[in-house]
Amino acid sequence: MSSIKIPQLLKLKDYITLIGTSLGIIALICACIGDRAMLSLGFFLISISTGTDMIDGYIARKTNTVNEIGKELDSLSDSLTFGIAPAVLTYQSFRTGSLFDIILIIGAICFAIGAILRLARFNISELPGYTGVPTPISALLLIVYFYANYFYAFGMGGITYPFPEFASYLIPIIMILIAWFNITVYISFGEKDKTIYLIFLIIAPLCPIFGIIGILNPDFLISMIVSVFFLITFIIALIFIIRGFFLYALKKENTNNI
């Protein structure tokens, strides 16, 4: 197997996966540049990657081209695109320039490691469905949180206007909580859970759309409307995750009754 050339191992859906990986790398470069516009672009690219993550899985199922290298490649790509890149982007977006940034670094590390550990466990799991929150969902939480603050700040004073202080102080807690959501065994979703696809099909495409609106310099009213949209989206996503606890409890109860 090791002597086989890489192009012979890759299928169409693997190239789609690599497109998502490339977007994640560009997002990291945006984080390194660090200004508000580049950070917005970075989150914009991550939101598009949620689409490529859906497409490669869909193509794999429809063409019956599920393979071992694709499974490994998908997890490696997701660890970068939905774990490391969002963590770095979030740190750069909410850092305060004070000692508090140390706590923010801890939050970013926990988020990234939580995503990586979840993906590693998924690779060795033989059980159907999902244990813990899928990494694209956890990345989506950071995306909508960023844009809720981005558009609020934009409406209040433009692209360089600072984020609310409480948002910066809250984000390490959010990242640590999401990391726990990733690795906990008390959240589970069905293999064909329609709610997962519904969230991606409705919310994920709207993130890049509203990202484009941000580039167009919206006025105060539009900025606030979009900010509220992302805030509501963040709350809905949290409710969806909490729903996973109830599904786990129901599954456990049904198992005990058998």
C-alpha positions in Angstrom: 0.0 0.0 0.0 2.8 2.4 0.8 4.2 2.1 -2.7 1.0 3.3 -4.3 1.1 6.8 -5.7 -1.1 9.4 -3.9 -3.2 10.2 -7.0 -4.2 6.5 -7.2 -5.4 6.5 -3.6 -7.5 9.7 -3.9 -11.1 9.8 -5.1 -13.2 12.8 -6.1 -14.5 13.3 -2.6 -10.9 13.4 -1.3 -10.1 16.4 -3.6 -13.2 18.1 -2.2 -11.8 17.4 1.3 -8.5 19.0 0.3 -10.3 22.1 -0.9 -11.6 22.5 2.6 -8.1 21.9 4.0 -6.8 24.7 1.8 -9.5 27.1 3.0 -8.5 26.2 6.6 -4.8 27.0 5.8 -5.8 30.4 4.3 -7.9 31.1 7.3 -4.9 30.5 9.5 -2.9 33.0 7.4 -5.7 35.5 7.9 -5.4 34.9 11.6 -1.6 35.6 11.4 -2.3 38.9 9.6 -4.7 39.7 12.5 -6.6 42.8 11.5 -10.4 42.7 11.8 -11.1 42.4 8.1 -8.7 39.5 7.7 -10.2 37.8 10.7 -13.7 38.2 9.2 -12.4 36.7 6.0 -10.9 33.8 8.0 -14.2 32.9 9.6 -15.9 33.4 6.3 -13.6 30.7 4.8 -14.2 28.3 7.7 -18.0 28.7 7.1 -17.5 27.7 3.5 -15.5 24.7 4.6 -18.6 23.4 6.4 -20.1 23.1 3.0 -17.1 21.2 1.5 -17.3 18.9 4.6 -20.9 18.1 3.7 -20.3 17.7 0.0 -17.4 15.2 0.3 -19.5 13.0 2.6 -22.4 13.2 0.2 -20.3 12.3 -2.8 -18.6 9.4 -0.9 -22.0 7.9 -0.1 -23.6 8.5 -3.6 -20.5 7.1 -5.5 -19.8 4.4 -3.0 -16.2 5.5 -2.7 -15.7 5.4 1.1 -12.1 4.4 1.7 -9.6 4.3 4.5 -7.4 7.1 3.3 -10.5 9.3 2.9 -11.5 8.6 6.5 -8.0 9.6 7.8 -7.8 12.6 5.4 -11.2 13.9 6.5 -10.3 13.8 10.2 -6.9 15.4 9.6 -8.6 18.1 7.6 -11.3 18.7 10.1 -8.8 19.0 13.0 -7.2 21.9 11.1 -10.2 23.5 9.6 -12.7 23.1 12.5 -10.3 22.8 15.4 -7.0 24.7 15.1 -8.0 27.4 12.7 -11.2 28.6 14.6 -9.2 28.5 17.9 -6.5 30.8 16.5 -9.0 33.1 14.8 -11.0 33.4 18.0 -7.9 34.2 20.0 -6.8 36.9 17.6 -10.4 38.3 17.5 -11.0 38.7 21.2 -7.6 39.2 22.7 -7.4 42.3 25.0 -3.7 42.9 25.2 -3.8 42.2 28.9 -2.9 39.2 31.2 -6.4 38.0 30.5 -5.2 36.8 27.1 -3.4 33.9 29.0 -6.9 32.6 29.9 -7.9 33.1 26.3 -5.0 31.1 25.1 -6.0 28.3 27.5 -9.5 28.4 26.0 -8.2 28.2 22.5 -5.9 25.2 23.3 -8.8 23.4 25.0 -11.1 24.0 22.0 -8.5 22.7 19.5 -7.5 19.7 21.6 -11.2 18.9 22.2 -11.8 18.8 18.4 -8.7 16.7 17.8 -9.6 14.2 20.5 -13.1 13.8 19.3 -12.0 13.1 15.7 -9.4 10.6 17.0 -12.1 8.8 19.0 -14.5 8.8 16.0 -11.8 7.1 13.8 -11.6 4.1 16.1 -15.3 3.9 17.1 -17.3 1.2 15.5 -20.7 2.4 16.9 -23.2 4.1 14.6 -24.0 7.8 15.1 -22.1 10.5 16.8 -20.8 10.7 20.4 -20.0 14.3 21.3 -20.7 17.3 19.2 -19.4 17.1 15.6 -16.5 19.4 15.0 -18.2 21.4 12.2 -21.0 22.2 14.6 -18.5 23.4 17.3 -16.7 25.6 14.7 -20.1 27.0 13.6 -20.7 28.1 17.2 -17.5 30.2 17.2 -18.3 31.5 13.7 -21.7 32.9 14.7 -20.4 34.2 18.0 -17.7 36.1 16.2 -20.1 37.6 13.6 -22.6 38.6 16.3 -19.9 40.7 17.9 -18.4 41.8 14.5 -21.6 43.3 13.2 -22.5 44.8 16.6 -19.1 46.6 16.7 -19.4 47.5 13.0 -22.8 49.2 13.5 -21.5 51.0 16.6 -18.4 52.5 15.1 -16.9 50.7 12.1 -14.6 47.8 11.5 -12.0 49.0 14.1 -14.6 49.5 16.9 -13.7 47.2 19.8 -15.9 44.2 20.7 -17.9 44.4 24.0 -15.7 43.6 26.9 -18.1 41.0 28.3 -17.8 39.1 24.9 -14.1 38.8 25.3 -14.4 37.7 28.9 -17.0 35.1 28.0 -15.3 33.5 25.0 -12.7 31.4 27.0 -15.6 29.8 28.9 -17.5 29.2 25.7 -14.4 27.5 24.1 -13.8 25.3 27.1 -17.5 24.4 27.2 -17.4 23.5 23.5 -14.3 21.4 24.0 -16.2 19.4 26.7 -19.2 19.1 24.3 -16.8 17.5 21.8 -15.4 14.8 24.0 -18.3 14.0 26.4 -20.1 10.7 26.1 -23.3 12.3 27.5 -24.2 13.8 24.1 -25.2 11.6 21.2 -26.8 12.0 17.8 -28.2 9.5 15.4 -26.2 8.5 12.3 -28.9 10.0 10.1 -30.0 12.8 12.5 -31.9 15.1 10.2 -31.4 18.1 12.6 -27.6 18.0 11.8 -28.3 18.4 8.1 -31.0 21.0 8.7 -28.5 23.2 10.7 -25.9 22.9 8.0 -28.4 23.5 5.1 -30.0 26.5 6.7 -27.4 28.2 9.0 -24.0 27.3 7.4 -24.8 28.9 3.9 -26.1 32.0 5.7 -22.8 32.6 7.4 -20.8 33.4 4.2 -23.8 35.4 2.8 -23.8 37.7 5.9 -20.0 37.7 5.7 -20.3 39.2 2.3 -22.7 41.8 3.7 -20.0 42.8 6.2 -17.6 43.5 3.3 -20.2 45.9 1.8 -20.0 48.3 4.7 -23.6 48.0 6.0 -25.4 50.8 7.8 -26.3 50.7 11.5 -29.7 49.1 11.1 -28.5 46.3 8.9 -25.5 45.7 11.1 -27.7 45.3 14.2 -30.2 43.0 12.4 -27.4 40.7 11.3 -25.8 40.8 14.7 -29.1 39.8 16.3 -29.5 37.0 13.7 -26.1 35.5 14.6 -26.9 35.8 18.3 -30.2 34.0 17.9 -28.4 31.4 15.8 -25.8 30.9 18.6 -28.6 30.3 21.1 -30.4 27.9 18.7 -27.2 25.9 18.2 -26.8 25.6 22.0 -30.3 24.4 22.3 -29.6 21.8 19.7 -26.6 20.6 21.6 -28.5 20.4 24.9 -31.1 18.3 22.9 -28.3 15.8 22.5 -28.2 15.2 26.3 -31.9 14.2 26.2 -31.3 11.9 23.3 -28.5 10.2 25.2 -30.7 9.9 28.3 -33.5 8.4 26.2 -31.2 6.0 24.5 -29.8 4.8 27.8 -33.3 4.4 29.3 -34.4 2.3 26.3 -31.3 0.2 26.6 -32.0 -0.5 30.3 -35.6 -1.4 29.5 -34.5 -4.1 27.0 
